[in-house]
Amino acid sequence: MSENAFEVRDIHYRYQGVTALDGLSLAIGRGQRVALLGANGSGKSTLLRLLDGLYFADAGAVHAFGERLDEARLADDDYAFAFRRRVGLVFQNPDVQLFNATVFDELAFGPLQMGWPRERILAAVAAMLERMGIAHLRERPPHRLSGGEKKKVALASVLILDPEVLLLDEPTASLDPESQSQLIETMIGWGGGAKTMVLATHDIDIVEDVADHCLVMQHGRLVAQGAPGDILYDVDLLRRTGLIHAHRHSHDGHHHHLHHHLHRVRLG
């Protein structure tokens, strides 16, 4: 059994004529909680879609759980079923993910596809609605929910299947502070802290809470990796990769100083 959940080897990917990934190589260990950091256009969202088997590299290889992940492999229904059971992706925009008539139906959809018995589905949906604090939305149509509520429903629809790997694209975007805190607690506690999680985020403040490893991307390449405490306090690295910006301030009208601030830019 491979010790890595994913291995990415010299992958190249172009999207609408623009290079999104340029010779990217990295590994994500089983049980690792990884934060993908990088400025807009660095390739993080594209990487998540390759790891989920939604995109396929123009060159290079992606391996999942020790096996090559490619279009031909996912054409095998048995393999695709098993892979979708093991890996779940929560999109940045929940409207891409939600399509059922009610929140209950949204959460029940995945278990139905997996062939769970009715009683198990009913119990699992009820438990997940309570866990996510959205039981009052049970019969509401998803398209009538707020952005934050949609985000919770989208996450719940993936977590209910208890995947081995959770991929998250900007999980705290559009959430109010209380909902952000609830989501962070969910991510910290998910799977007892033993499962694999990969999140692309622009919210630098949450990284040390939810991740044990950081991958910093720039122009489709991996430019740095390490523990959150090392990456987040490397001011030169953060400045070079567009994760912080320097601002010049005047004190008492005479002395000018350059300060570096964490700048929450929209990352993609």
SEZA-295301 format. One record per residue (C-alpha): residue number from 1; residue in one letter; chain; x, y, z. Coordinates in Angstrom, 3 decimals. Layout:
(NUM 'a' 'A' (X Y Z))
...
This chain:
(1 'm' 'A' (0.000 0.000 0.000))
(2 's' 'A' (1.352 3.415 -0.966))
(3 'e' 'A' (2.161 5.736 1.936))
(4 'n' 'A' (0.934 8.623 -0.209))
(5 'a' 'A' (-2.661 9.434 -0.991))
(6 'f' 'A' (-1.495 11.300 -4.109))
(7 'e' 'A' (1.687 11.587 -6.139))
(8 'v' 'A' (1.887 14.219 -8.865))
(9 'r' 'A' (4.765 13.788 -11.288))
(10 'd' 'A' (5.803 16.540 -13.699))
(11 'i' 'A' (2.258 17.391 -14.762))
(12 'h' 'A' (1.412 20.032 -17.325))
(13 'y' 'A' (-2.058 21.395 -17.933))
(14 'r' 'A' (-3.340 24.176 -20.168))
(15 'y' 'A' (-6.802 25.659 -19.829))
(16 'q' 'A' (-8.233 27.713 -22.699))
(17 'g' 'A' (-4.742 28.228 -24.042))
(18 'v' 'A' (-3.282 29.383 -20.724))
(19 't' 'A' (-0.757 27.307 -18.779))
(20 'a' 'A' (-2.290 26.407 -15.408))
(21 'l' 'A' (0.207 23.766 -14.241))
(22 'd' 'A' (3.776 23.775 -15.466))
(23 'g' 'A' (5.852 20.720 -14.576))
(24 'l' 'A' (4.280 20.365 -11.124))
(25 's' 'A' (5.517 17.556 -8.880))
(26 'l' 'A' (4.453 16.891 -5.287))
(27 'a' 'A' (3.259 14.206 -2.899))
(28 'i' 'A' (0.467 14.226 -0.329))
(29 'g' 'A' (0.796 11.613 2.399))
(30 'r' 'A' (-2.056 9.564 3.806))
(31 'g' 'A' (-3.457 11.302 6.858))
(32 'q' 'A' (-1.765 14.592 5.977))
(33 'r' 'A' (-3.690 17.862 6.190))
(34 'v' 'A' (-2.359 20.111 3.469))
(35 'a' 'A' (-3.029 23.788 2.776))
(36 'l' 'A' (-2.489 24.894 -0.818))
(37 'l' 'A' (-1.385 28.523 -0.855))
(38 'g' 'A' (-0.728 30.827 -3.786))
(39 'a' 'A' (-1.964 33.973 -5.465))
(40 'n' 'A' (-4.689 34.132 -8.096))
(41 'g' 'A' (-3.783 31.982 -11.093))
(42 's' 'A' (-1.215 29.875 -9.236))
(43 'g' 'A' (-3.024 26.651 -10.187))
(44 'k' 'A' (-4.470 25.494 -6.868))
(45 's' 'A' (-8.059 24.965 -8.031))
(46 't' 'A' (-6.818 23.195 -11.148))
(47 'l' 'A' (-4.705 20.867 -9.021))
(48 'l' 'A' (-7.714 19.959 -6.857))
(49 'r' 'A' (-9.687 19.013 -9.964))
(50 'l' 'A' (-6.869 16.799 -11.203))
(51 'l' 'A' (-6.692 15.066 -7.826))
(52 'd' 'A' (-10.457 14.482 -8.054))
(53 'g' 'A' (-10.238 13.067 -11.573))
(54 'l' 'A' (-12.304 15.864 -13.101))
(55 'y' 'A' (-9.393 17.175 -15.191))
(56 'f' 'A' (-6.591 15.151 -16.729))
(57 'a' 'A' (-3.048 16.376 -17.294))
(58 'd' 'A' (-1.777 17.095 -20.802))
(59 'a' 'A' (1.529 15.503 -19.771))
(60 'g' 'A' (2.916 13.846 -16.656))
(61 'a' 'A' (1.072 11.548 -14.266))
(62 'v' 'A' (-1.179 11.646 -11.204))
(63 'h' 'A' (-1.259 8.612 -8.917))
(64 'a' 'A' (-3.971 8.102 -6.286))
(65 'f' 'A' (-3.488 5.454 -3.589))
(66 'g' 'A' (-0.591 3.986 -5.559))
(67 'e' 'A' (-2.478 3.635 -8.863))
(68 'r' 'A' (-2.348 5.872 -11.900))
(69 'l' 'A' (-5.388 8.150 -12.107))
(70 'd' 'A' (-6.309 8.876 -15.697))
(71 'e' 'A' (-9.253 8.983 -18.062))
(72 'a' 'A' (-8.942 5.343 -19.090))
(73 'r' 'A' (-8.851 4.167 -15.478))
(74 'l' 'A' (-11.944 6.172 -14.537))
(75 'a' 'A' (-13.777 4.747 -17.551))
(76 'd' 'A' (-13.870 1.482 -15.582))
(77 'd' 'A' (-17.136 1.697 -13.631))
(78 'd' 'A' (-15.915 -0.408 -10.714))
(79 'y' 'A' (-12.768 1.681 -10.284))
(80 'a' 'A' (-14.661 4.957 -10.693))
(81 'f' 'A' (-17.254 3.894 -8.100))
(82 'a' 'A' (-14.542 2.970 -5.589))
(83 'f' 'A' (-12.552 6.159 -6.264))
(84 'r' 'A' (-15.599 8.438 -5.867))
(85 'r' 'A' (-16.328 6.695 -2.596))
(86 'r' 'A' (-12.811 7.456 -1.329))
(87 'v' 'A' (-12.323 11.042 -2.547))
(88 'g' 'A' (-14.728 13.978 -2.119))
(89 'l' 'A' (-14.404 17.515 -3.501))
(90 'v' 'A' (-16.210 20.586 -2.182))
(91 'f' 'A' (-16.216 23.313 -4.843))
(92 'q' 'A' (-15.601 26.978 -4.124))
(93 'n' 'A' (-18.969 27.838 -5.670))
(94 'p' 'A' (-21.642 25.615 -4.078))
(95 'd' 'A' (-24.081 26.359 -6.909))
(96 'v' 'A' (-21.939 24.061 -9.064))
(97 'q' 'A' (-22.543 21.243 -6.609))
(98 'l' 'A' (-26.171 21.586 -5.517))
(99 'f' 'A' (-28.964 20.456 -7.827))
(100 'n' 'A' (-31.595 18.567 -5.808))
(101 'a' 'A' (-35.066 19.777 -4.801))
(102 't' 'A' (-34.416 19.969 -1.046))
(103 'v' 'A' (-31.498 19.960 1.385))
(104 'f' 'A' (-32.578 16.495 2.545))
(105 'd' 'A' (-32.429 15.218 -1.042))
(106 'e' 'A' (-29.016 16.819 -1.479))
(107 'l' 'A' (-27.566 14.894 1.462))
(108 'a' 'A' (-29.340 11.659 0.545))
(109 'f' 'A' (-28.197 11.703 -3.094))
(110 'g' 'A' (-24.687 10.326 -2.562))
(111 'p' 'A' (-25.744 7.503 -0.218))
(112 'l' 'A' (-28.497 6.545 -2.699))
(113 'q' 'A' (-25.906 6.278 -5.463))
(114 'm' 'A' (-23.811 4.087 -3.185))
(115 'g' 'A' (-26.749 1.739 -2.633))
(116 'w' 'A' (-27.161 2.312 1.088))
(117 'p' 'A' (-30.358 0.878 2.624))
(118 'r' 'A' (-33.176 3.329 3.397))
(119 'e' 'A' (-32.844 3.251 7.179))
(120 'r' 'A' (-29.115 3.899 7.027))
(121 'i' 'A' (-29.674 6.878 4.713))
(122 'l' 'A' (-32.342 8.392 6.956))
(123 'a' 'A' (-30.156 8.039 10.046))
(124 'a' 'A' (-27.038 9.394 8.310))
(125 'v' 'A' (-28.858 12.427 6.873))
(126 'a' 'A' (-30.426 13.279 10.239))
(127 'a' 'A' (-27.052 13.013 11.995))
(128 'm' 'A' (-25.261 15.149 9.393))
(129 'l' 'A' (-27.967 17.831 9.452))
(130 'e' 'A' (-27.515 18.127 13.217))
(131 'r' 'A' (-23.726 18.026 13.042))
(132 'm' 'A' (-23.616 20.870 10.519))
(133 'g' 'A' (-26.283 22.923 12.298))
(134 'i' 'A' (-28.593 22.911 9.278))
(135 'a' 'A' (-31.478 20.694 10.488))
(136 'h' 'A' (-33.852 23.652 10.143))
(137 'l' 'A' (-33.046 23.762 6.411))
(138 'r' 'A' (-34.058 20.132 5.819))
(139 'e' 'A' (-36.982 20.824 3.475))
(140 'r' 'A' (-35.663 24.042 1.937))
(141 'p' 'A' (-34.669 24.176 -1.746))
(142 'p' 'A' (-30.881 24.765 -1.949))
(143 'h' 'A' (-31.212 27.572 -4.508))
(144 'r' 'A' (-33.172 29.611 -1.934))
(145 'l' 'A' (-30.399 29.460 0.689))
(146 's' 'A' (-27.782 32.086 1.522))
(147 'g' 'A' (-24.237 31.643 0.261))
(148 'g' 'A' (-23.038 30.444 3.635))
(149 'e' 'A' (-25.913 27.984 3.999))
(150 'k' 'A' (-25.219 26.593 0.542))
(151 'k' 'A' (-21.573 26.110 1.513))
(152 'k' 'A' (-22.586 24.095 4.586))
(153 'v' 'A' (-24.971 21.924 2.567))
(154 'a' 'A' (-22.337 21.261 -0.097))
(155 'l' 'A' (-19.825 20.218 2.567))
(156 'a' 'A' (-22.408 18.042 4.322))
(157 's' 'A' (-23.276 16.294 1.050))
(158 'v' 'A' (-19.635 15.198 0.758))
(159 'l' 'A' (-18.924 14.445 4.432))
(160 'i' 'A' (-21.945 12.149 4.698))
(161 'l' 'A' (-20.092 9.578 2.582))
(162 'd' 'A' (-17.151 9.688 5.013))
(163 'p' 'A' (-14.475 9.780 2.279))
(164 'e' 'A' (-10.840 8.932 2.960))
(165 'v' 'A' (-9.765 12.188 1.306))
(166 'l' 'A' (-11.501 15.556 1.465))
(167 'l' 'A' (-10.590 18.211 -1.121))
(168 'l' 'A' (-11.796 21.734 -0.332))
(169 'd' 'A' (-11.645 24.791 -2.589))
(170 'e' 'A' (-11.858 28.023 -0.541))
(171 'p' 'A' (-13.961 26.396 2.213))
(172 't' 'A' (-14.463 29.534 4.324))
(173 'a' 'A' (-15.312 31.898 1.448))
(174 's' 'A' (-18.649 33.731 1.880))
(175 'l' 'A' (-19.111 32.528 5.471))
(176 'd' 'A' (-19.822 34.841 8.387))
(177 'p' 'A' (-17.404 34.611 11.370))
(178 'e' 'A' (-19.620 32.238 13.362))
(179 's' 'A' (-20.089 29.908 10.393))
(180 'q' 'A' (-16.348 30.047 9.701))
(181 's' 'A' (-15.642 28.943 13.268))
(182 'q' 'A' (-18.140 26.080 12.977))
(183 'l' 'A' (-16.603 24.956 9.703))
(184 'i' 'A' (-13.070 25.088 11.103))
(185 'e' 'A' (-14.154 22.958 14.069))
(186 't' 'A' (-15.720 20.483 11.626))
(187 'm' 'A' (-12.523 20.285 9.584))
(188 'i' 'A' (-10.361 19.868 12.686))
(189 'g' 'A' (-12.541 17.088 14.066))
(190 'w' 'A' (-13.332 15.342 10.781))
(191 'g' 'A' (-12.288 11.700 10.853))
(192 'g' 'A' (-10.759 12.103 14.283))
(193 'g' 'A' (-7.982 14.117 12.690))
(194 'a' 'A' (-6.597 11.014 10.966))
(195 'k' 'A' (-7.895 11.445 7.408))
(196 't' 'A' (-6.336 13.177 4.426))
(197 'm' 'A' (-7.443 16.738 3.711))
(198 'v' 'A' (-6.274 19.150 1.014))
(199 'l' 'A' (-7.633 22.684 1.068))
(200 'a' 'A' (-6.957 25.617 -1.197))
(201 't' 'A' (-7.556 28.775 0.798))
(202 'h' 'A' (-7.060 32.513 0.713))
(203 'd' 'A' (-7.762 32.702 4.434))
(204 'i' 'A' (-4.244 32.566 5.859))
(205 'd' 'A' (-5.573 32.960 9.392))
(206 'i' 'A' (-7.060 29.445 9.431))
(207 'v' 'A' (-4.032 27.572 8.087))
(208 'e' 'A' (-2.300 26.840 11.395))
(209 'd' 'A' (-5.603 25.589 12.855))
(210 'v' 'A' (-6.496 23.106 10.125))
(211 'a' 'A' (-3.260 22.096 8.346))
(212 'd' 'A' (-0.052 20.351 9.310))
(213 'h' 'A' (1.709 21.002 5.985))
(214 'c' 'A' (1.715 23.812 3.411))
(215 'l' 'A' (2.363 23.724 -0.315))
(216 'v' 'A' (3.023 27.118 -1.894))
(217 'm' 'A' (2.308 27.399 -5.608))
(218 'q' 'A' (3.244 30.078 -8.102))
(219 'h' 'A' (2.620 30.087 -11.865))
(220 'g' 'A' (1.645 26.418 -11.811))
(221 'r' 'A' (4.745 25.252 -9.970))
(222 'l' 'A' (5.562 24.252 -6.411))
(223 'v' 'A' (7.916 26.893 -5.011))
(224 'a' 'A' (7.970 25.997 -1.299))
(225 'q' 'A' (6.597 23.542 1.204))
(226 'g' 'A' (6.848 23.002 4.933))
(227 'a' 'A' (5.110 23.262 8.269))
(228 'p' 'A' (2.618 26.153 8.611))
(229 'g' 'A' (4.781 27.794 11.272))
(230 'd' 'A' (7.721 27.921 8.876))
(231 'i' 'A' (5.830 28.996 5.749))
(232 'l' 'A' (3.593 31.646 7.318))
(233 'y' 'A' (6.493 33.452 8.975))
(234 'd' 'A' (8.726 33.485 5.903))
(235 'v' 'A' (7.943 37.091 4.982))
(236 'd' 'A' (10.166 37.099 1.899))
(237 'l' 'A' (8.457 33.973 0.507))
(238 'l' 'A' (4.974 35.329 1.202))
(239 'r' 'A' (5.837 38.637 -0.437))
(240 'r' 'A' (7.404 36.983 -3.524))
(241 't' 'A' (4.368 34.772 -4.035))
(242 'g' 'A' (1.807 37.552 -3.556))
(243 'l' 'A' (0.419 36.286 -0.258))
(244 'i' 'A' (1.288 39.482 1.591))
(245 'h' 'A' (1.846 43.031 0.455))
(246 'a' 'A' (4.076 45.728 1.868))
(247 'h' 'A' (2.450 49.031 2.814))
(248 'r' 'A' (4.291 52.238 3.537))
(249 'h' 'A' (3.077 54.158 6.587))
(250 's' 'A' (3.929 57.603 7.873))
(251 'h' 'A' (4.361 58.079 11.603))
(252 'd' 'A' (4.014 61.606 13.061))
(253 'g' 'A' (4.149 62.978 9.516))
(254 'h' 'A' (7.915 62.642 9.178))
(255 'h' 'A' (9.170 59.080 9.480))
(256 'h' 'A' (8.149 56.537 6.886))
(257 'h' 'A' (8.271 52.823 7.530))
(258 'l' 'A' (7.541 49.804 5.392))
(259 'h' 'A' (5.311 47.210 7.071))
(260 'h' 'A' (4.354 43.780 5.798))
(261 'h' 'A' (0.751 42.764 6.299))
(262 'l' 'A' (-1.137 39.569 5.634))
(263 'h' 'A' (-3.327 40.576 2.714))
(264 'r' 'A' (-6.374 38.439 2.007))
(265 'v' 'A' (-6.209 38.420 -1.755))
(266 'r' 'A' (-8.569 36.244 -3.784))
(267 'l' 'A' (-6.616 33.110 -4.569))
(268 'g' 'A' (-7.520 30.719 -7.342))
